[in-house]
Amino acid sequence: MKYLRPILLAAAAAALPLAAGAQARDIRIAHIYSKTGALEAYAKQTQTGLMMGLDYATGGTMAVNGRKIVVLEKDDQGKPDVGKSLLAAAYGDEKVDFAVGPTSSAVALALLPVAEEYKKVLLVEPAVADSITGDKWNRYIFRTGRNSSQDAISNAVALDKDNVTIATVAQDYAFGRDGIKAFKDALKKAKVAHEEFLPVNATEFTAAGQRVIEALKNKPGRKIVYFYWAGAGNPLKMADLDFKRYGIEIAAGGNILPAMVAYKPYAGMEGASYYYFGIPKNPANEWLVANHYKQFKNPPDFFTAGGMSAAMAIVAALKKTGGDTSSEKLITAMEGLSFDTPKGKMTFRKQDNQAMQSMYHTRIKNDPAFPWGVPELVREIKAEEMDVPIKNKR
């Protein structure tokens, strides 16, 4: 036995460098997003925000506890089947520790069962459909992006008043369908008289606009068309059909800056926004705005803030686990986790891992200094003010 002990000690000592080396293995993150396709503009912002956020949250080291963070980019092209294959390969063949994305709600719904199959965390950003953290959810899914209910409830704050009749215009897929259902569920006073669901890539809005006019023109009180739209196309063109003649107003939530160029003629239009670079006042947003101007000569946009929020959540979770990327350690760390973002504090709700966050009631101003309609803050709608329903089956 006295000879055995030195052998054991020597073996243990020899194993130490291996253990240390194993611990220092890179943290591998797959970013599944629509680098090409209809949502390309949103996707590129998310990628920019993700990388800037990792830089900010790690103090420029791109490492946590001595482990380097490596991001593998994957283009799902906005196609659910492509995204599903990419995520399976990332988890299975490339041995990523967890994944972020995607851009499209339709792609996200295809990815959820892959995360469950491989028992790996998927942090959803920015796909919005309620069902992602609702009836299609599983315990490996977290989301920093807002969901349809958060969009809907915050917009209802702006529009839900007595003697108001509303028509809705949205795209005919998960984002639009879930968003309008949540919006209707959030209304307590206003009535929805008509719904239009149009193709994702629609560019012609005359016929839909005429149907909206027919549905609203003889209604008493205020008449409002609420647009819930993502990607290409400008449904606000419907207003050119002489909405004013019938006393029809328009309303829309926030969007990316190029899309809000179309908002500029509609000063006074109200809605609720997820983010506008001039609204939040906190160190993370100040850093993001200053550094985005420095790098790109323009301000950060809607989804840039989302990508940075995802990055800050990732680093906060990794710091809590001490750099441990095992799924169970990550889940334990992330459930109920509060973390800073460019929008201020967010918290993953334990029931469905949805990030609870502020939204912003805004009014559009035509400011000659900007090519887009500038959303001025009416008031911040804090997370605790929004009764966001829990829709999963946990």
Secondary structure as UniProt FT lines:
FT   TURN            2..3
FT   HELIX           4..23
FT   STRAND          27..33
FT   TURN            38..39
FT   HELIX           40..57
FT   TURN            58..60
FT   STRAND          63..64
FT   TURN            65..66
FT   STRAND          67..75
FT   TURN            77..78
FT   HELIX           80..92
FT   STRAND          98..100
FT   HELIX           105..118
FT   STRAND          121..124
FT   HELIX           130..133
FT   TURN            134..136
FT   TURN            139..140
FT   STRAND          141..143
FT   HELIX           148..159
FT   TURN            162..163
FT   STRAND          164..171
FT   HELIX           174..186
FT   STRAND          191..198
FT   TURN            200..201
FT   HELIX           206..216
FT   TURN            217..218
FT   STRAND          222..228
FT   HELIX           235..241
FT   HELIX           243..246
FT   STRAND          248..252
FT   TURN            257..258
FT   HELIX           259..263
FT   TURN            264..265
FT   TURN            267..268
FT   STRAND          270..273
FT   TURN            277..278
FT   HELIX           283..296
FT   HELIX           302..321
FT   TURN            322..323
FT   HELIX           327..334
FT   TURN            335..336
FT   STRAND          338..341
FT   TURN            342..343
FT   STRAND          344..348
FT   TURN            350..352
FT   STRAND          354..356
FT   STRAND          359..365
FT   TURN            368..369
FT   STRAND          374..381
FT   HELIX           383..385
//
